[in-house]
Amino acid sequence: MGRHTREFQRRWAAAQPGTELHLVRVIDTRTGTTTADLWPPGRRPEPRETRDIDDWLAVIAAGDAVGVTPEATTAQYRRDGIVFRPLRDAPRIPVLMTWRRDDQHPAAADAVALLTELYQR
């Protein structure tokens, strides 16, 4: 939970006094990058676990949970009924580029430089 969460909860309580807010976080334990360790100790959620991105999205689309995901998911895994919104104070996650060990493409160094520049923003 970040700083935005406390403010969200305050505003929710003011706008919806009779409706308790209970967010269930869903974590893809096999392929996902989000873990409960992203939240401070003592405030970590009890996540619902899935085993792949499709199941993760299905749980969210059914309205059973919310999830946190890298921005790339928004383009690669669009689903009807799911809305993606940026988190203001979420920690950055590692982004890696891969290529064959013994067959590096001649433009690999340029791609690494460009990706480094883009992800440092």
C-alpha positions as CSV (number, residue, x, y, z in Angstrom):
1,M,0.0,0.0,0.0
2,G,1.3,3.4,-0.9
3,R,0.6,6.9,0.2
4,H,-2.3,7.0,-2.3
5,T,-4.1,4.2,-0.5
6,R,-4.7,6.0,2.7
7,E,-6.2,9.0,0.8
8,F,-8.3,6.7,-1.3
9,Q,-9.6,4.9,1.7
10,R,-10.5,8.3,3.4
11,R,-12.3,9.6,0.4
12,W,-14.1,6.2,-0.1
13,A,-15.4,6.3,3.5
14,A,-16.6,9.9,3.0
15,A,-18.3,9.2,-0.3
16,Q,-19.7,5.7,0.5
17,P,-20.2,5.6,4.3
18,G,-22.3,2.5,4.3
19,T,-20.1,0.5,2.0
20,E,-17.0,-1.3,3.4
21,L,-14.0,-1.4,1.1
22,H,-12.2,-4.7,1.0
23,L,-9.6,-5.1,-1.7
24,V,-8.3,-8.5,-2.5
25,R,-5.0,-8.5,-4.3
26,V,-4.3,-11.3,-6.8
27,I,-0.8,-12.4,-7.5
28,D,0.5,-14.6,-10.4
29,T,3.0,-16.7,-8.5
30,R,4.4,-18.5,-11.5
31,T,5.0,-15.7,-14.0
32,G,4.2,-12.4,-12.2
33,T,6.6,-9.8,-10.9
34,T,4.4,-8.5,-8.1
35,T,4.9,-10.0,-4.7
36,A,3.5,-9.1,-1.2
37,D,7.0,-7.8,-0.4
38,L,6.2,-4.7,-2.4
39,W,4.1,-3.6,0.6
40,P,5.6,-2.5,3.9
41,P,5.8,-5.1,6.7
42,G,2.7,-5.1,8.8
43,R,0.6,-3.8,5.8
44,R,1.1,-6.6,3.3
45,P,-2.1,-8.0,1.8
46,E,-3.2,-11.5,1.9
47,P,-3.1,-12.2,-1.8
48,R,-5.1,-14.7,-3.8
49,E,-2.7,-16.6,-6.0
50,T,-3.0,-17.7,-9.6
51,R,-0.6,-19.6,-11.8
52,D,-0.6,-17.6,-15.1
53,I,-1.6,-14.3,-16.6
54,D,-4.8,-15.5,-18.1
55,D,-6.1,-16.8,-14.8
56,W,-4.9,-13.6,-13.1
57,L,-6.9,-11.5,-15.5
58,A,-9.9,-13.8,-15.3
59,V,-10.1,-13.3,-11.5
60,I,-9.9,-9.5,-11.9
61,A,-12.4,-9.5,-14.8
62,A,-14.8,-11.4,-12.6
63,G,-14.6,-8.7,-10.0
64,D,-13.1,-11.0,-7.4
65,A,-9.8,-9.1,-6.9
66,V,-7.5,-6.3,-8.0
67,G,-4.0,-6.6,-9.3
68,V,-0.7,-4.7,-9.7
69,T,1.2,-5.3,-13.0
70,P,3.9,-3.7,-15.1
71,E,2.8,-1.3,-17.7
72,A,3.5,-3.8,-20.6
73,T,0.6,-5.9,-19.5
74,T,-1.8,-3.1,-20.5
75,A,-0.8,-3.5,-24.2
76,Q,-0.1,-7.2,-24.3
77,Y,-3.1,-8.6,-22.4
78,R,-6.1,-6.4,-23.1
79,R,-9.4,-7.8,-21.6
80,D,-12.9,-6.5,-21.8
81,G,-14.1,-5.2,-18.4
82,I,-10.6,-4.5,-17.0
83,V,-9.3,-1.0,-16.5
84,F,-5.6,-0.3,-15.9
85,R,-4.5,2.8,-14.0
86,P,-1.0,4.0,-13.0
87,L,0.0,3.9,-9.4
88,R,1.7,7.2,-8.4
89,D,4.2,5.9,-5.8
90,A,4.7,2.2,-6.8
91,P,8.3,1.0,-6.7
92,R,10.0,0.4,-10.0
93,I,10.5,-3.2,-11.1
94,P,13.5,-4.6,-13.0
95,V,13.2,-4.7,-16.8
96,L,15.5,-7.1,-18.6
97,M,16.4,-7.6,-22.2
98,T,17.5,-11.0,-23.4
99,W,19.3,-12.4,-26.5
100,R,21.1,-15.6,-27.4
101,R,24.4,-15.8,-25.6
102,D,26.5,-16.8,-28.7
103,D,24.6,-14.9,-31.3
104,Q,24.2,-11.3,-30.2
105,H,22.4,-9.1,-32.8
106,P,24.6,-6.2,-34.1
107,A,22.0,-3.7,-32.8
108,A,21.7,-5.2,-29.3
109,A,23.9,-2.5,-27.7
110,D,21.9,0.2,-29.3
111,A,18.7,-1.4,-28.1
112,V,20.1,-1.7,-24.5
113,A,21.1,2.0,-24.6
114,L,17.6,3.1,-25.8
115,L,15.8,0.9,-23.3
116,T,18.0,2.2,-20.5
117,E,17.2,5.8,-21.5
118,L,13.5,5.1,-21.7
119,Y,13.2,3.3,-18.4
120,Q,15.2,5.9,-16.5
121,R,12.4,8.4,-16.8
